Amino acid sequence: MASTDSAQADVTPTVDLRVPGQVRDDDDWLVSTWNAGQSRNTKWSQDNVQINAEGAVELHLTSENGADERTFTGGEMQSESAHETGTWSWTAQAPQMQDGTVFGMFLYQEDYRNDRWLEFDFEFVGANTRQVQLSIHMEAEDGSRVRLADGPAGPLVVDLGFDAAAGLHTYEIELTGTAAIFRVDGKVLANLSEADMPGGLWYSGAVKSFADLWAVSDNQTAWAGIPDPDAPPLVAVITDVSLPGQERDGTPNFATEQAGTDQAEDLFGGDGADLIHGGAGADQLVGNSGADHLYGDKGRDILRGKGGDDFLFGGRGKDRLAGGSGDDQLDGGLGRDQLRGGAGADVFIFSPEGPADRVNDFSLSQGDVLDLTAFGLEGVDQIRWLDGARGRGTRDLLQIEGEDGWVNVAMVDDRAEALTLDQMMAQDAILF
C-alpha cells in the first residue's frame, strides 16, 4: 500500500488525514495509531488508513497471526471538529465482510475521557452486508451503560434491500437534540428518540464523526462471529464524508425546527421549509407552504404536508399521512398506515419491516410512483398485482415475493382509474 503522504500528493483526497503529533485544523481527520478500545483483538495503524488512486479513503483490516497479542490490525479515522446537532454522512462501499469483523460509521462524544458516553452507529456486523445494525449508546447518571438494544424495540437490525459490499451508498445520521434519524441513500431507516431508550434516557452533546474496520474479541463472538486470522484482508472504501455545515447537495436548510415530547401535541410549521419531529404521543404535525420534513414517532400520528414538496415519515405507529398539493414523498414507517399523496406527482415508499399500508389516492395520470427499492428485488416477476376482484372492491393488492412466499406490501385504491401491473411498469410507476 502506498503511504498516506505520497498518495495525497498525487490526488485530491476525500479528507485530509493527520496522525498524532501533526498539526491539525478543523477540516482534518485524525488517524488512530493506538490499541482499539472496543476490542482486545485489534490495534490501529496509520498504514491501514490509505488514500487510493482516486482520492478515496480505504480502511484495511489485516492479520499478523501469532506475531502480536492483538492478532488484527485495523483502520480508524475521526473528524477533528465536533458538533451537537446537524447531519453527518459517509458515502461508502462496505468490505466483503467476514465473521467476527465490524465496519462502523458512527458519531462519538467529543471528549472520550470526560464526556458522558454518547454514540450513534451504523455497523455492519459479521459476514452479512445486506443488513446494518443501528445502535445508540448513552450513560445514566450513575455511570451505567444504556443501549438502544435494551430498549422497547430490542436490537435494531435493518434489511437494506441491497448488498452494501457491491457498491457505494450514502449513510446519514441527523441529530436534532431530541431525536436521531438514520438514513441510507436519502431513505429513512429509523427515527429514534427517548421513547426508544431504556428509562426514556436522552441527552445531547458534541460528537465527532468516525469510520473504522476491526475484528472482535472473544467476548464479542456471540454478536459478530469468530474472526479468522487466515482470511484475506478486508478493505472498506469511503469516497465522501460531510459534517454539519458541509451537507451534501440537496440537503435542505430549514427555516424552523420543532420537536415534540411524550405528550400528544399539535405542531405547526410556518411559511418556510420546516423540520418537525413528533414525540412518543399521538401527535399532529402540519407543515405549510414550504418543503417540509415531518417525522412521526411511536404514537398514532397525523402528518399533513400541505403546500410544497414535502417528506413525511410516520414512524412506528399506525399513522395517517397526507402530502398536500406538492410533489411529496410519503413513508409510513413500521405501522399499518394510511397514505394520501394529494395533488402532484407523489412517491409512496415501502420497506420490508412494516406491514401493508393503504394508499388512498394513487394516480397514474398525475405521475404517482410506488417505491419498492428497499426490498432489493431482481425483476418484475417478483411483483404481483391483484385487482379488486381478488383484493377488496376497488382496492388492488400489491405483493412482492419474499423468502417464504408472497408478502403484502400495500392496498392501493384505484377508484380514479383502473390499474394493472403492465400499465404501472410501462409508465415507470413502480421503482425497484
Order of alpha helices (4+ residues) and beta strands (2+ residues): alpha-beta-beta-beta-beta-beta-beta-beta-beta-beta-beta-beta-beta-beta-beta-beta-beta-alpha-beta-beta-beta-beta-beta-beta-beta-beta-beta-beta-beta-beta-beta-beta-beta-beta-beta-alpha-beta
